[in-house]
Amino acid sequence: MKYFKKMRGTTQSPPRVSLVEVMWSWIGAFFGIAAVGLIHTSILDQLGLTLVLGSLGATAVLVFGAVRSPLAQPRNVLGGHVFSALIGVFAHQTLGTIPWLAGAAAVATAVAVMHLTKTLHPPGGATALIAVVGGDSVHGLGYLYVFVPTGLGAALLLFIALVVNNIPKNRRYPEYWL
């Protein structure tokens, strides 16, 4: 019974954010994803672009919608994506003939490495998996995938987050760098 009691939760959901906060989150996410999509359109095919934007879209939710979260801080955004991309490319190149195994190994190892390096960033799991299932345009990049689109996309979102999140008087980003 004690096991099932833990599933009830122990606290309440956080309060709703103000409409001004919603507006700033929308502005940041719009310009962040637009910039990432525009830059990567010429590098990736439709499948690769869709997958990469999915991963970076999740990052946009964190850096514009949960600016104070430890998962949204620069160390986590850059480190989580870059470590996960490295692991994903390695998994594809060593286990790629068995995609389900390569994907599972990539995501599980990315989670472990992000924990060990204090760079836990949930979209990093998607970044690792995309390296495995991303199709020809992603696979053709090899380890360049770590820098473009992954590193460049994360850095671009981080730059836009620094600009947009510090415009309102009562909002700031980041909480810390390292």
C-alpha positions as CSV (number, residue, x, y, z in Angstrom):
1,M,0.0,0.0,0.0
2,K,2.8,2.4,0.8
3,Y,4.1,1.9,-2.8
4,F,0.7,3.1,-4.2
5,K,0.3,6.0,-1.8
6,K,3.5,7.5,-3.3
7,M,1.6,7.9,-6.6
8,R,-0.9,10.4,-5.1
9,G,1.7,13.2,-5.1
10,T,2.6,15.4,-2.2
11,T,1.9,18.9,-3.2
12,Q,-0.3,21.1,-5.5
13,S,0.4,22.3,-9.0
14,P,2.2,25.7,-9.3
15,P,0.1,28.8,-9.7
16,R,-0.9,30.1,-13.2
17,V,1.6,32.6,-14.7
18,S,0.5,36.1,-15.7
19,L,-0.6,37.0,-19.2
20,V,2.5,39.2,-19.5
21,E,4.7,36.2,-18.7
22,V,2.8,34.2,-21.3
23,M,3.4,36.9,-23.9
24,W,7.1,37.0,-23.3
25,S,7.3,33.2,-23.4
26,W,5.5,33.3,-26.8
27,I,7.7,36.0,-28.2
28,G,10.9,34.2,-27.2
29,A,9.7,30.8,-28.5
30,F,8.5,32.3,-31.8
31,F,11.7,34.1,-32.6
32,G,13.9,31.2,-31.3
33,I,12.3,28.5,-33.3
34,A,12.0,30.7,-36.4
35,A,15.7,31.5,-36.3
36,V,16.6,27.8,-35.8
37,G,14.3,26.6,-38.5
38,L,15.5,29.3,-41.0
39,I,19.1,28.4,-40.5
40,H,18.7,24.7,-40.6
41,T,16.4,24.5,-43.6
42,S,19.3,24.4,-46.1
43,I,21.2,21.8,-44.1
44,L,18.7,19.1,-43.4
45,D,16.0,17.3,-45.4
46,Q,12.3,17.5,-44.2
47,L,12.6,14.6,-41.9
48,G,15.8,15.7,-40.3
49,L,14.5,19.3,-39.9
50,T,11.3,18.1,-38.3
51,L,13.1,15.9,-35.8
52,V,15.7,18.5,-34.9
53,L,13.0,21.2,-34.5
54,G,11.2,18.8,-32.2
55,S,14.1,18.5,-29.9
56,L,14.9,22.2,-30.0
57,G,11.2,23.0,-29.6
58,A,11.3,21.2,-26.2
59,T,14.4,23.4,-25.3
60,A,12.4,26.5,-26.2
61,V,9.6,25.5,-23.8
62,L,12.2,25.3,-21.0
63,V,14.3,28.5,-21.8
64,F,11.2,30.7,-22.5
65,G,8.5,29.0,-20.4
66,A,10.4,27.8,-17.4
67,V,13.3,30.3,-17.2
68,R,14.2,29.6,-13.6
69,S,14.2,25.8,-13.9
70,P,17.6,24.1,-13.4
71,L,16.9,22.2,-16.6
72,A,16.7,25.5,-18.6
73,Q,20.1,27.0,-17.5
74,P,22.9,27.5,-20.1
75,R,25.0,24.7,-18.8
76,N,22.2,22.2,-19.1
77,V,21.0,23.5,-22.6
78,L,24.5,23.4,-24.2
79,G,25.9,20.5,-22.3
80,G,22.8,18.4,-22.5
81,H,22.5,18.7,-26.3
82,V,26.2,18.4,-27.1
83,F,26.9,15.4,-24.9
84,S,23.7,13.7,-26.1
85,A,24.5,14.4,-29.8
86,L,28.0,12.8,-29.3
87,I,26.5,9.8,-27.7
88,G,23.8,9.5,-30.4
89,V,26.2,9.6,-33.3
90,F,28.5,7.1,-31.6
91,A,25.5,4.8,-31.0
92,H,24.4,5.0,-34.6
93,Q,27.9,4.3,-35.9
94,T,28.5,1.3,-33.7
95,L,25.0,-0.2,-33.3
96,G,23.1,1.4,-36.2
97,T,22.3,-1.9,-37.9
98,I,20.0,-2.6,-35.0
99,P,18.1,0.7,-34.7
100,W,16.0,-0.2,-31.7
101,L,19.1,-1.2,-29.7
102,A,21.1,1.9,-30.9
103,G,18.2,4.2,-29.9
104,A,17.8,2.7,-26.5
105,A,21.6,2.7,-25.8
106,A,21.8,6.4,-27.0
107,V,19.0,7.7,-24.8
108,A,19.9,5.7,-21.7
109,T,23.6,6.6,-22.0
110,A,22.7,10.3,-22.6
111,V,20.6,10.4,-19.5
112,A,23.5,8.8,-17.5
113,V,26.1,11.2,-18.9
114,M,23.9,14.2,-18.3
115,H,23.4,13.2,-14.7
116,L,27.1,12.7,-14.2
117,T,28.0,16.0,-15.8
118,K,25.2,18.0,-14.1
119,T,23.8,18.9,-17.6
120,L,20.4,17.2,-17.3
121,H,18.2,18.6,-20.1
122,P,15.3,16.5,-21.2
123,P,15.4,17.5,-24.9
124,G,18.9,15.9,-24.9
125,G,17.3,12.5,-25.0
126,A,15.6,13.5,-28.2
127,T,18.8,14.8,-29.6
128,A,20.5,11.5,-28.9
129,L,17.6,9.5,-30.5
130,I,17.5,11.8,-33.6
131,A,21.1,10.9,-34.3
132,V,20.0,7.3,-34.6
133,V,16.6,7.6,-36.4
134,G,17.1,11.0,-38.1
135,G,17.4,9.7,-41.7
136,D,20.0,10.2,-44.4
137,S,20.6,13.9,-43.9
138,V,21.3,13.5,-40.2
139,H,23.4,10.3,-40.6
140,G,25.4,12.0,-43.4
141,L,26.6,14.7,-41.0
142,G,28.4,12.2,-38.8
143,Y,30.0,13.9,-35.9
144,L,29.3,17.3,-37.5
145,Y,25.8,16.7,-36.1
146,V,27.2,17.6,-32.7
147,F,28.0,21.1,-34.0
148,V,25.4,21.7,-36.7
149,P,22.5,21.5,-36.2
150,T,22.7,20.6,-32.5
151,G,25.3,22.9,-31.0
152,L,24.4,25.8,-33.3
153,G,20.7,25.4,-32.6
154,A,21.2,25.2,-28.8
155,A,23.5,28.2,-28.9
156,L,21.1,30.2,-31.0
157,L,18.2,29.5,-28.7
158,L,20.4,30.4,-25.7
159,F,21.3,33.7,-27.3
160,I,17.7,34.6,-28.0
161,A,16.7,33.5,-24.5
162,L,19.4,35.9,-23.1
163,V,18.0,38.8,-25.2
164,V,14.3,38.3,-24.8
165,N,14.1,37.0,-21.2
166,N,16.0,40.1,-19.9
167,I,13.8,42.7,-21.6
168,P,11.0,42.7,-19.0
169,K,11.9,44.3,-15.7
170,N,10.7,41.4,-13.6
171,R,12.1,38.5,-15.6
172,R,15.8,37.5,-15.9
173,Y,17.8,34.7,-17.4
174,P,19.9,32.8,-16.5
175,E,19.9,31.9,-12.9
176,Y,23.5,30.7,-13.2
177,W,26.0,29.8,-16.0
178,L,28.2,26.9,-14.6
